[in-house]
Amino acid sequence: MRVELVTNLKRNATDILGDLASDQEPILITHHGKPAAYLIDVSSFEAMRERISLLEGIARGEQAVEAGRVLTHGEAKNRMKRWLG
């Protein structure tokens, strides 16, 4: 992974963003020698958000099962009929 100083980002933002767009490799930005932020391209960020959303849905489903909030196939089918009209 590429690492850039925050001062380099300030001075060379256009070049760094160009590299980011072409390489699609995250860039770690450091400030005073410590990690401060990651730069990632837009498509990678959007894909990551979609994956997180899916994983959150799976986690909610697992919590529902653990809490006993489950339906039989027939109950689910009837609810879907009402919901779909």
PyMOL commands that set and color helices and strands:
alter all, ss='L'
color gray80, all
select helices_A, chain A and resi 6-11+13-23+42-66+73-84
alter helices_A, ss='H'
color red, helices_A
select strands_A, chain A and resi 2-5+27-31+34-39
alter strands_A, ss='S'
color yellow, strands_A
deselect
rebuild
show_as cartoon
